[in-house]
Amino acid sequence: MGMVTDPAKLCDLFLRRSTLQDDKTTLQAHERDLRERAAREGLTVRKVWKEELSAFKAGVKREEFDNAIAAVLAGVVRHLLVWKLDRLSRRGMGQVGLVLDQFEAKGARLVALMDGLDSSIPQHRGLFAWLAEQARAESYNTSTRTRRTKAERKITGAWPGGQPPYGLRVRKGRTETEHHPKEYATARRIAEWLLANKATGWIAQVLNEEGLKTRRGGKWRSSTITQLAHSPAWAGLMPVHERYADEVGRERWRLIDEPLTGPDGEPVSIGTGVITAGERARILTSLRSRTSEGLANGRRGKPAAQSLLSGLLKCGRCGGNMTKGGPQYRCYRRVNMGKAACLGMTVLVKDADSALSSAFMARVTSFTEDHEVFKELARRWLAYQDPELDARRTELISAKDNTQARLDSLDNAYYVLGRFKGPQGERRYEQMREVVESQLLSVRNQLEGISNSTDLMILHDLDQLHEAWESADLEHARMLLRVVLHSVTLLPPPGQGRRSSWYQLVSRCCFHWVGEKPQPLRVDSLRLDGLSRYLPDSELAA
């Protein structure tokens, strides 16, 4: 007996396994039932398509489903058999109806065995529609219940499921995280390195050299360390995932930096972490200072600057950058491209840094507290002085925005959509609004408390600012300087071989302050107004 090639005598079977309900034995039983149906109709089974994906979630790429439908539309087979309609789709009549229309146009048929449906029978289309919508409603209700259950578990601090970060575990029957006996020691070493401001790439290299593996048995990478540090669960806090669509429209979930905030405005604890919340704040502050935004919002490491004015100081002859070389800032173009590019100029690093530090402090102390630059500087200063308090402030701002959004949604449901009807609905709305308003008031009070506890007098008092500037490391000094300064162009000296005085140097600096236009490129002694010469304590002592 030869091979059957007539599409009218060929059929495909489509099997879908729900990971929550069906095991492989059940799937084998479904296939056996479908083969018996095909044999009764004298059909030959050409191919069995098998799938283990959700048939309900939007954006899920179902290659087996697409290929099964495509085979029918291409005329390879005329019959597609499924055990039940909900095995094919749970997206409702929108998807099932499209399949039925396409099959009808090709003279093909869809058979749902246990539902007793055959699309070649006109009277069955209404039943297809009813069952398709019923399957969609079942999946929607299940999804809603699952989300509500997970949300309720999260708000009570119960681990929502899945693997906790490296170094932690959740034992069977328990709901809180605890130290993993085999991983914690290594996880804590990673934390100590991060607290010591070690680069994530260096940490990964050391772990790999020691032969240590990730939980999945792979090599450590810089991105792996970064993901650990950003995970709230690593600090014993409840993680939050946000939903998004990828480049082809599929539904995806990604972890966000901020932990879940409870009704009281406090982060929800899930048990023991590898690090504390305070250590997490310091680590994230360190990581943010060492990273720059790359393509597609990816993070990539950047080398630490070697001088205060790197990237800020411009050559007054060619407008290019001046970089540190030994004790001097030198025109980069002159050094690397020769006289044809620029005649070049140099200035002693200590002189330029002193001039810019003096200008920075004079600029900062001149701001009023409602100036936008001062507000941003105050925020950065808080992050520098107390990263834990700044992290808490960030969490509270997020909680305030989320709570306000819930209040707005509640009001919209009441006033616009009219969902709270009758006396009972009125009482329910008032009770819910009172709870949300109480949460919002709590968060606002905590934010106000942080604002009141932050002493910004240091940014107004020149002596205090001098002391703080002296104690700041290079990384934080540059961060603060960039808040108020875009760049500064240093004009050439009036003669060769003579070192300019500090006053002459300042008058040759043409500043481009944040929020203002660049100063004209000319020597101006008025730039000395309000400036007090800054000297490092080391020079004052000498």
C-alpha positions as CSV (number, residue, x, y, z in Angstrom):
1,M,0.0,0.0,0.0
2,G,1.6,3.3,-1.1
3,M,1.9,6.5,0.8
4,V,-1.3,8.7,1.0
5,T,-0.7,12.1,-0.6
6,D,-4.3,13.2,-1.2
7,P,-5.0,16.2,1.3
8,A,-8.6,15.1,1.5
9,K,-7.5,11.8,3.0
10,L,-4.9,13.3,5.3
11,C,-5.3,14.9,8.8
12,D,-3.1,16.5,11.4
13,L,-3.6,16.2,15.2
14,F,-3.1,19.1,17.5
15,L,-2.3,18.3,21.2
16,R,-1.7,20.9,23.9
17,R,-0.6,20.1,27.4
18,S,-1.5,22.4,30.2
19,T,1.4,22.4,32.6
20,L,-1.0,22.7,35.5
21,Q,-3.5,20.0,34.6
22,D,-2.3,17.4,32.2
23,D,0.6,14.9,32.5
24,K,2.2,13.1,29.5
25,T,0.0,10.1,30.1
26,T,-3.1,12.2,29.6
27,L,-1.6,13.6,26.4
28,Q,-1.0,10.1,25.1
29,A,-4.7,9.2,25.9
30,H,-5.8,12.3,23.9
31,E,-3.7,11.3,20.9
32,R,-5.1,7.7,21.1
33,D,-8.7,9.0,21.0
34,L,-7.9,11.3,18.1
35,R,-6.2,8.5,16.1
36,E,-9.3,6.3,16.6
37,R,-11.5,9.1,15.3
38,A,-9.3,9.5,12.2
39,A,-9.3,5.7,11.6
40,R,-13.2,5.7,11.7
41,E,-13.3,8.4,9.1
42,G,-10.7,6.6,6.9
43,L,-8.1,9.4,7.4
44,T,-4.4,9.0,7.6
45,V,-2.6,11.0,10.3
46,R,0.2,12.9,8.6
47,K,1.6,14.8,11.7
48,V,1.0,15.3,15.4
49,W,1.6,18.9,16.6
50,K,2.4,19.1,20.3
51,E,2.5,22.2,22.4
52,E,3.1,23.1,26.1
53,L,2.3,26.8,26.1
54,S,-0.6,29.0,27.3
55,A,-3.4,29.3,24.8
56,F,-4.8,32.3,26.6
57,K,-2.0,34.8,27.3
58,A,-1.7,37.6,24.7
59,G,1.5,37.7,22.7
60,V,2.7,34.2,23.4
61,K,4.5,32.9,20.3
62,R,2.8,29.5,19.6
63,E,4.9,28.1,16.8
64,E,3.2,24.6,16.8
65,F,-0.2,26.2,16.6
66,D,0.8,28.5,13.8
67,N,2.4,25.6,11.9
68,A,-0.7,23.4,12.3
69,I,-3.0,26.1,10.9
70,A,-0.5,27.0,8.1
71,A,-0.4,23.3,7.0
72,V,-4.2,23.4,6.5
73,L,-4.2,26.7,4.7
74,A,-1.4,25.6,2.5
75,G,-3.5,22.6,1.3
76,V,-1.2,20.0,2.8
77,V,-4.1,18.5,4.8
78,R,-7.9,19.1,4.8
79,H,-8.6,18.1,8.4
80,L,-7.3,19.3,11.8
81,L,-8.4,17.3,14.8
82,V,-8.2,18.5,18.4
83,W,-9.3,16.6,21.6
84,K,-11.3,19.6,22.9
85,L,-11.7,23.2,21.5
86,D,-9.9,24.7,24.5
87,R,-6.8,22.6,23.7
88,L,-6.6,24.6,20.4
89,S,-7.3,28.1,21.8
90,R,-8.5,30.0,24.9
91,R,-8.5,33.4,23.2
92,G,-12.3,33.4,22.5
93,M,-14.2,33.6,19.2
94,G,-11.8,36.3,17.9
95,Q,-9.1,33.7,17.3
96,V,-11.3,30.6,16.8
97,G,-13.7,32.5,14.4
98,L,-10.7,33.6,12.3
99,V,-9.5,29.9,12.0
100,L,-13.0,28.8,11.0
101,D,-13.3,31.5,8.3
102,Q,-9.9,30.5,6.9
103,F,-10.7,26.8,6.9
104,E,-14.0,27.4,5.3
105,A,-12.4,29.4,2.5
106,K,-10.0,26.5,1.9
107,G,-12.6,23.7,2.0
108,A,-11.0,22.4,5.2
109,R,-12.5,21.4,8.6
110,L,-11.8,21.6,12.3
111,V,-13.0,18.8,14.5
112,A,-13.2,19.1,18.3
113,L,-13.7,15.5,19.4
114,M,-15.0,15.6,22.9
115,D,-17.2,18.6,22.2
116,G,-18.8,16.8,19.3
117,L,-18.1,19.7,16.9
118,D,-17.3,19.7,13.2
119,S,-16.8,23.0,11.4
120,S,-18.1,21.5,8.1
121,I,-21.5,21.4,9.7
122,P,-23.0,24.9,9.5
123,Q,-25.2,24.5,12.6
124,H,-22.1,23.9,14.7
125,R,-20.6,27.4,14.3
126,G,-22.8,28.8,17.1
127,L,-21.6,26.1,19.4
128,F,-18.0,26.8,18.4
129,A,-18.5,30.4,19.4
130,W,-20.2,29.6,22.7
131,L,-17.4,27.1,23.7
132,A,-14.6,29.4,22.6
133,E,-16.0,32.2,24.8
134,Q,-16.6,29.8,27.7
135,A,-12.9,28.7,27.5
136,R,-11.8,32.3,27.4
137,A,-13.9,33.2,30.4
138,E,-12.6,30.2,32.4
139,S,-9.0,31.2,31.7
140,Y,-9.6,34.8,32.5
141,N,-11.2,33.9,35.9
142,T,-8.4,31.5,36.7
143,S,-5.8,34.2,35.8
144,T,-7.6,36.8,37.9
145,R,-7.8,34.5,40.9
146,T,-4.2,33.5,40.6
147,R,-3.0,37.2,40.4
148,R,-5.2,38.1,43.4
149,T,-3.8,35.2,45.4
150,K,-0.2,36.1,44.6
151,A,-0.8,39.8,45.3
152,E,-2.3,38.9,48.7
153,R,0.6,36.5,49.5
154,K,3.0,39.2,48.6
155,I,1.5,41.9,50.7
156,T,1.7,39.6,53.7
157,G,5.4,38.9,53.1
158,A,5.0,35.3,51.8
159,W,7.4,34.3,49.1
160,P,5.4,34.3,45.8
161,G,7.1,31.3,44.3
162,G,10.1,30.5,42.1
163,Q,13.8,30.5,42.9
164,P,15.0,33.2,45.3
165,P,18.3,34.9,44.4
166,Y,21.7,33.2,44.9
167,G,22.6,32.7,48.5
168,L,19.0,32.3,49.7
169,R,16.4,29.5,49.7
170,V,12.8,28.9,50.7
171,R,12.3,25.5,52.3
172,K,9.3,23.3,51.3
173,G,6.3,24.3,53.4
174,R,7.8,27.6,54.4
175,T,7.0,31.1,53.1
176,E,10.1,33.1,54.1
177,T,13.6,33.3,52.7
178,E,16.6,32.1,54.7
179,H,20.4,31.6,54.0
180,H,21.3,28.8,51.6
181,P,23.8,26.7,53.5
182,K,25.9,26.0,50.4
183,E,25.6,29.4,48.7
184,Y,25.5,32.0,51.4
185,A,29.2,32.2,52.1
186,T,30.0,33.0,48.4
187,A,27.0,35.4,48.2
188,R,28.2,37.3,51.2
189,R,31.7,37.6,49.6
190,I,30.1,39.1,46.6
191,A,28.2,41.6,48.8
192,E,31.4,42.6,50.6
193,W,33.2,43.2,47.3
194,L,30.3,45.3,46.1
195,L,30.3,47.3,49.3
196,A,34.1,47.8,48.8
197,N,33.2,49.3,45.3
198,K,34.8,46.5,43.4
199,A,33.8,46.3,39.7
200,T,31.2,43.5,38.9
201,G,33.5,42.3,36.1
202,W,36.4,41.9,38.5
203,I,34.1,40.0,41.0
204,A,33.0,37.6,38.2
205,Q,36.6,37.0,37.1
206,V,37.7,36.1,40.7
207,L,34.8,33.7,41.2
208,N,35.5,32.0,37.8
209,E,39.2,31.7,38.6
210,E,38.3,30.0,41.9
211,G,36.2,27.5,40.0
212,L,32.9,28.6,41.6
213,K,29.7,28.2,39.6
214,T,26.4,29.9,39.5
215,R,23.3,28.0,40.8
216,R,22.7,26.7,37.2
217,G,26.3,25.5,36.9
218,G,27.4,28.3,34.6
219,K,30.2,30.8,34.7
220,W,29.8,34.1,36.5
221,R,29.3,37.2,34.4
222,S,29.3,40.9,35.2
223,S,25.6,41.0,34.4
224,T,24.9,38.2,36.8
225,I,26.4,40.1,39.7
226,T,24.5,43.3,38.7
227,Q,21.2,41.4,38.6
228,L,21.9,40.1,42.1
229,A,22.7,43.5,43.5
230,H,19.5,45.0,41.9
231,S,17.2,42.3,43.3
232,P,15.2,43.5,46.3
233,A,14.9,39.8,47.4
234,W,18.7,39.7,47.9
235,A,18.1,42.2,50.7
236,G,15.1,40.3,52.1
237,L,12.5,42.6,50.5
238,M,9.5,41.6,48.3
239,P,10.4,41.9,44.6
240,V,8.1,43.5,42.1
241,H,7.8,42.6,38.4
242,E,6.3,44.7,35.7
243,R,4.6,43.4,32.6
244,Y,5.8,44.6,29.1
245,A,5.7,43.4,25.5
246,D,8.9,42.4,23.7
247,E,9.9,43.4,20.2
248,V,7.4,40.9,18.7
249,G,4.6,41.7,21.0
250,R,4.9,38.8,23.4
251,E,4.0,39.3,27.0
252,R,7.1,39.4,29.3
253,W,7.8,40.2,32.9
254,R,10.9,42.0,34.3
255,L,12.2,42.7,37.8
256,I,12.3,46.4,38.8
257,D,14.7,47.9,41.4
258,E,12.2,49.1,43.9
259,P,10.7,46.6,46.4
260,L,7.0,46.2,47.1
261,T,5.6,48.8,49.5
262,G,2.9,47.7,51.9
263,P,-0.2,49.7,53.0
264,D,1.8,51.4,55.7
265,G,4.3,52.7,53.1
266,E,7.0,50.4,54.4
267,P,8.9,47.9,52.1
268,V,7.5,44.4,52.6
269,S,9.9,41.9,54.2
270,I,10.2,38.3,52.9
271,G,12.6,37.0,55.5
272,T,16.4,37.0,55.7
273,G,18.5,38.5,53.0
274,V,22.1,38.2,52.0
275,I,22.4,42.0,52.6
276,T,20.5,44.5,54.6
277,A,18.3,47.2,53.1
278,G,21.0,49.8,54.1
279,E,23.8,47.8,52.4
280,R,21.6,47.5,49.3
281,A,21.2,51.3,49.1
282,R,25.0,51.8,49.3
283,I,25.6,49.1,46.7
284,L,23.1,50.6,44.2
285,T,24.6,54.0,44.7
286,S,28.0,52.7,43.9
287,L,26.8,50.8,40.9
288,R,25.0,53.8,39.5
289,S,28.1,55.9,39.8
290,R,30.1,53.2,37.8
291,T,27.7,52.7,35.0
292,S,26.5,54.6,31.9
293,E,23.4,54.0,29.8
294,G,24.2,52.0,26.7
295,L,22.1,51.0,23.7
296,A,18.6,49.6,24.4
297,N,18.9,50.8,28.0
298,G,21.6,48.3,28.8
299,R,24.2,49.0,31.3
300,R,27.9,49.0,30.6
301,G,30.9,49.7,32.8
302,K,32.9,52.9,32.4
303,P,36.3,53.6,33.7
304,A,36.6,55.9,36.7
305,A,37.8,59.4,35.9
306,Q,41.3,60.3,37.0
307,S,40.8,64.0,37.6
308,L,38.2,66.4,38.8
309,L,37.8,68.2,35.4
310,S,38.0,65.3,33.0
311,G,35.3,65.9,30.4
312,L,34.5,69.3,31.7
313,L,37.6,71.4,30.9
314,K,37.9,72.7,27.3
315,C,40.8,74.1,25.4
316,G,40.4,77.8,24.6
317,R,42.2,77.5,21.3
318,C,40.3,74.6,19.6
319,G,37.3,73.9,21.9
320,G,38.4,70.3,22.4
321,N,38.8,68.4,25.7
322,M,41.8,69.0,28.0
323,T,43.0,65.8,29.7
324,K,45.3,65.1,32.6
325,G,48.9,64.2,31.8
326,G,51.1,64.2,34.8
327,P,50.7,67.4,36.9
328,Q,49.0,69.2,34.0
329,Y,45.8,69.4,32.0
330,R,46.8,69.4,28.3
331,C,44.9,69.9,25.0
332,Y,44.0,66.4,23.8
333,R,44.1,67.3,20.1
334,R,47.5,68.9,20.5
335,V,49.0,65.9,22.2
336,N,47.5,63.2,19.9
337,M,47.1,65.0,16.6
338,G,50.0,67.6,16.6
339,K,50.3,71.3,15.9
340,A,48.2,71.0,12.7
341,A,45.1,70.3,14.9
342,C,45.8,72.8,17.7
343,L,48.7,75.0,19.0
344,G,47.8,73.6,22.4
345,M,47.9,74.9,25.9
346,T,48.5,73.5,29.4
347,V,47.6,74.4,33.0
348,L,48.6,72.9,36.3
349,V,46.0,70.5,37.6
350,K,46.1,72.0,41.1
351,D,45.6,75.5,39.8
352,A,42.6,74.6,37.6
353,D,41.0,72.4,40.3
354,S,41.4,75.2,42.8
355,A,39.8,77.8,40.4
356,L,36.9,75.5,39.6
357,S,36.3,74.5,43.2
358,S,36.1,78.1,44.2
359,A,33.6,78.9,41.4
360,F,31.6,75.8,42.3
361,M,31.2,76.8,45.9
362,A,30.4,80.4,45.1
363,R,27.7,79.2,42.6
364,V,26.1,76.8,45.1
365,T,25.9,79.2,48.0
366,S,24.2,81.8,45.7
367,F,21.2,79.6,45.0
368,T,17.9,79.9,46.7
369,E,16.2,76.7,48.0
370,D,13.5,76.9,45.3
371,H,16.0,77.0,42.5
372,E,15.7,73.8,40.3
373,V,19.5,73.3,40.2
374,F,19.6,73.6,44.0
375,K,16.9,71.0,44.4
376,E,18.7,68.5,42.2
377,L,22.0,69.3,44.0
378,A,20.2,68.7,47.3
379,R,18.9,65.3,46.1
380,R,22.4,64.3,45.0
381,W,23.9,65.6,48.3
382,L,21.4,63.4,50.2
383,A,22.3,60.4,48.1
384,Y,26.0,61.1,48.9
385,Q,25.6,61.8,52.6
386,D,23.0,59.1,53.4
387,P,22.4,56.6,50.6
388,E,20.1,54.6,52.9
389,L,17.9,57.6,53.6
390,D,17.9,58.5,49.9
391,A,16.9,55.0,49.0
392,R,14.0,55.2,51.5
393,R,13.0,58.6,50.0
394,T,12.9,57.0,46.5
395,E,10.8,54.1,47.7
396,L,8.4,56.6,49.4
397,I,8.0,58.7,46.2
398,S,7.2,55.5,44.3
399,A,4.7,54.5,47.0
400,K,3.1,58.0,46.9
401,D,2.7,57.8,43.1
402,N,1.2,54.3,43.3
403,T,-1.2,55.2,46.1
404,Q,-2.3,58.4,44.4
405,A,-3.0,56.3,41.2
406,R,-5.1,53.9,43.3
407,L,-7.1,56.8,44.7
408,D,-7.6,58.3,41.2
409,S,-8.8,54.9,39.9
410,L,-11.2,54.6,42.8
411,D,-12.7,58.0,42.2
412,N,-13.0,57.3,38.5
413,A,-14.8,54.0,39.2
414,Y,-17.2,55.9,41.5
415,Y,-17.8,59.2,39.7
416,V,-17.3,58.2,36.0
417,L,-18.1,54.5,35.7
418,G,-20.7,54.4,38.5
419,R,-19.6,51.1,39.8
420,F,-20.6,51.7,43.5
421,K,-24.4,51.6,43.4
422,G,-26.9,51.9,46.2
423,P,-26.3,52.6,49.9
424,Q,-24.1,49.5,50.3
425,G,-21.9,50.6,47.3
426,E,-21.7,54.1,48.7
427,R,-20.4,52.8,52.1
428,R,-17.9,50.4,50.4
429,Y,-16.5,53.3,48.3
430,E,-16.2,55.6,51.4
431,Q,-14.5,52.8,53.4
432,M,-12.0,52.1,50.5
433,R,-11.3,55.8,50.0
434,E,-10.7,56.3,53.7
435,V,-8.1,53.5,53.7
436,V,-6.3,54.7,50.6
437,E,-6.3,58.3,51.8
438,S,-4.8,57.1,55.1
439,Q,-2.0,55.3,53.3
440,L,-1.3,58.4,51.2
441,L,-1.2,60.6,54.2
442,S,1.2,58.2,55.9
443,V,3.6,58.3,52.9
444,R,3.4,62.0,52.6
445,N,4.2,62.5,56.3
446,Q,7.2,60.2,56.0
447,L,8.5,62.1,53.0
448,E,8.1,65.4,54.9
449,G,10.0,63.9,57.8
450,I,12.9,63.0,55.5
451,S,12.8,66.5,54.0
452,N,12.8,68.1,57.5
453,S,15.6,65.9,58.7
454,T,17.9,66.8,55.8
455,D,20.2,69.6,56.8
456,L,20.9,71.7,53.7
457,M,22.6,74.5,55.5
458,I,25.9,73.0,54.4
459,L,25.0,74.1,50.8
460,H,24.6,77.7,52.0
461,D,27.5,78.1,54.3
462,L,30.8,78.5,52.6
463,D,33.0,77.2,55.4
464,Q,30.8,74.1,55.9
465,L,30.8,73.5,52.1
466,H,34.6,73.9,51.9
467,E,34.9,71.2,54.6
468,A,32.5,68.9,52.9
469,W,34.1,69.4,49.5
470,E,37.5,68.6,51.0
471,S,36.2,65.3,52.5
472,A,34.4,64.2,49.3
473,D,36.2,61.6,47.1
474,L,36.9,62.4,43.5
475,E,33.9,60.4,42.2
476,H,31.4,62.3,44.4
477,A,33.0,65.6,43.8
478,R,32.7,65.2,40.1
479,M,29.1,64.1,40.5
480,L,28.2,67.2,42.4
481,L,30.2,69.5,40.1
482,R,28.3,68.1,37.1
483,V,24.9,69.1,38.6
484,V,25.8,72.8,38.3
485,L,28.3,72.9,35.4
486,H,28.1,71.8,31.8
487,S,31.7,72.7,30.9
488,V,34.3,75.4,31.3
489,T,36.5,76.8,28.5
490,L,40.0,78.0,29.6
491,L,41.3,80.8,27.3
492,P,45.0,80.8,26.4
493,P,47.4,82.8,28.7
494,P,48.6,86.2,27.5
495,G,52.2,85.0,27.1
496,Q,54.3,81.9,26.9
497,G,56.2,80.4,29.8
498,R,54.6,82.4,32.6
499,R,52.3,80.8,35.2
500,S,49.1,82.8,35.6
501,S,48.1,83.9,39.1
502,W,45.0,82.4,40.5
503,Y,43.0,85.6,39.8
504,Q,44.2,85.7,36.2
505,L,43.3,82.0,35.8
506,V,39.7,82.5,37.0
507,S,39.2,85.5,34.7
508,R,40.3,83.3,31.8
509,C,37.6,80.6,32.7
510,C,34.4,80.9,30.6
511,F,31.8,78.9,32.4
512,H,28.7,77.2,31.0
513,W,26.5,76.8,34.1
514,V,23.5,74.5,34.1
515,G,20.4,76.6,33.3
516,E,22.3,79.4,31.6
517,K,23.9,80.2,28.3
518,P,27.7,79.8,27.9
519,Q,29.7,82.8,29.0
520,P,31.3,84.8,26.2
521,L,34.8,83.6,25.2
522,R,36.7,86.6,26.6
523,V,38.8,87.4,29.7
524,D,36.6,88.9,32.3
525,S,37.7,90.0,35.8
526,L,34.1,90.2,36.9
527,R,34.1,86.4,37.2
528,L,36.1,87.0,40.4
529,D,33.1,88.7,42.1
530,G,31.9,86.7,45.1
531,L,34.7,84.2,44.9
532,S,37.0,83.1,47.7
533,R,40.1,81.3,46.8
534,Y,39.8,77.6,47.5
535,L,43.0,75.8,48.7
536,P,43.0,72.1,49.7
537,D,43.7,71.5,53.4
538,S,47.0,69.9,52.5
539,E,48.2,73.2,50.9
540,L,46.9,75.3,53.8
541,A,48.9,73.1,56.2
542,A,52.0,73.5,54.1
